[in-house]
Amino acid sequence: MREPATMGRPREFDEDIALDAIMGVFWAQGFEGTSMSDLVGATGLKKGSLYAAFGNKRAMYHKALALYDRTLIDATVQGLKGGGTARSRIEQFLDGAVSRASSGTGGRGCFVCNASIDQAPTDAGTARLVQASLARLEAVLADVVSELGAGTGGPDMGADTHLQARHLMSVYFGLRVLAKAGAATAVLEDAQRAALASLGFD
């Protein structure tokens, strides 16, 4: 996407591609671990162009988190809303965390989870973005949990849907952290099975 720059001159780069590169650096290295030189190297742009398009480093970090929500978190939400039984969608949700570890792609962890530890405690803007992503996941998980047992003979979650949703979120993000730390796939699978057993899954 090209937008008019100052003095009416078009920017000669695709901002969506640049922001995706910025997200990748912050996701892998965190806010403090990322320098402007890193961002320049990842995007191939000069500092002035980055500042003009995205603002300062903090603003870039916030925009990267927002992009993660619009892409990765949204994909997870859509998967939980998708076809199949409620049970299969929950299983696939947790499988996603385990499969990333077994495929060797879990090293970066989850950007939202990383940000919640890295910057949310000291930066209100990051905290708001993290909480918004978590709220989206909790809401859709609560909806899926409420489907369990509805006409299927499965467990009736009753009023505990948000409690169970928060439990599943804790397990999911815990799995992402364990994967980032290099935990064995067997360890992740054990945690996954325990979480599913808590919902009455065989």
N, C-alpha and C positions, 0 to 999 in steps of 0.2 A: 504494500500500500504506500503510495507516494502522497505526501501532503505538502502544501506550500510552506516554504521556510520564510525566514525574515527577508524583507526586501523583495518578496514575491518570487524568489528563486526556488525551484523544486529541489527536494532532496534527492540525491542520486543513489538511493539505496532503499531496499524494502524493509520497512520498520518491523514488520511481523517476523521476518527472518532474523533480523538483528536481535529482537527481544527474545526469541527462542534461544539464541546463542547465549544471551545474557542469563536467561533462566538456567541454562545448563551449567554455567560456571558457578552461580550462587548455590545451586542445588548440590553440586559436588563439593564446593569449598566453603560454603557458609559466607556470612556477611563479612566478618572480620578477616577471614582467610582469603578474601578476594580483593585484589588491588585494581585500580583503574587500568594498569598495564595489562592485567589479565583480561579485562573486558575489551580493551582495544585489540588485543591479540585474537580473542575469540570472534569478534565481529569484523575485524579488518577495517574499522572506522577510527577516525581521529577523536581525541577527547572532546574537542569542540562540537563535533557532529553528534556524539553521544549525549552530551549535556543539552544541546539544542533540542534533540528529539525526545529525551526521556527524563531530563532533570538531573539532579545530583545522584550520587551513589545510592543514598537511602531511597530516593524516589524510584531508581531503577530496581532496587530490591523489592519494593512494594509492587511495582508493575510486574515483576517476574512471578511473585507469589499469586497475583491476580490471574496471570496467564496460566499458571499451574492449576488454579481452581477451574478456569474455563475449559481446560483440556483434560488433564489427568483426573481431577476430582469429578468433573462432569461425566467422564467416561465410566467411572466407578458407579456414580449415581444412576446413570442410564442402564448399566448392567444390572443393578439391583431392581430397577423398574421393569426390566425386560421380560421376555417369555420364560416359560418353564415354571416349575413349582416354587413356592417360597423356600422350601428346603434346598432345592438345587441352586437357587440364587445366593442363598447364604453360604452354601458350600463353595460356590465359585468365588465369592467375595474373599473368603479366607484362603482358598487355593491360590488366589492371585499373589498373596504375600509369600506363600511357601514356594510357588513356582519361580518367583524372581530370585530367590536364594539358590534354588537348584540349578537355575540357568546361568548363574554367575552375574546377574544384573542387579543384585540387591545391594551393591556396595555404596550407592548414594543414599539409600534409605528412602523415606518419604519426605519430600520438600516441606510439607506442612508440619510434619512431626519434627523435622530438623529445626524449622523456624520457631516452633513452640519452645524449644530448648535454647536455641541460639540467640534469638532476639526478642521474642514476645515478652519475657519478664522485664525488659528495660525499654521497650519501644511500643508505645500505644498503637501506632499504625499497624505494626506487625501483628500485635495481639488481636486487633479487630479483624484483620484478614484471616488469621488462623481460626478465630472463633466462628467466623462466618462459614468457613469450609467445614468445620466440625459440626456446626448446626445443620448444615445440609445433609451430611452423612447420617447424623442421628435421626433426623426426620424421616429419611427414606428407609433406614433400617427399622425404625419403629413401625412403619407401614408394612414392611415385609414380615416382621415378627408377628404383627397382628393377624396376618393371613394364616399363620401356622394353626392347624387344627380346625380352621373354618371349613367345614364340610369335608375334611379329609381324614378325620379320626385321629389327628395328631394332637399334641399337647395344647391346651388352652392357656394362652399367656395372660388373658384377662387384662387387668390394669397395669401389669408389669412390663408393658411393651417398651417404654422408654428406658426402664431399668435394664432390660435385656439388650436393648440397642446400645446403651452405654457400655455394657459388658463386652459386646461384640466389637465395638470400636476399640476398647482397651486391648482386647486380644489382637485385633488387626494391627494396630500401631505398635504393640509390643513385638509382634512377629516381624514387622519391618525393622525395628531397632535391633532385634536379635540377628536378623539377616545381615544388616549393615555391620554388626560386630563379628560376623563370620561364624555364627552358630551352625552346627550340623543340621542338615535337612531333617534328620530323625527327631531332633529336639523340637523343631518347628512343627512337625507333623504330630508329635505328642500333644503339644499345646493346642493345636487345631482340633484334635479329637476330643480333648477335654472340654473345649468350648462348645462343640456340637453336642456332646453328651449332656451338658447343662441345659440344653434346649429339648432334651428328650430324644435326640437322634440316636439311632443304634450305632 
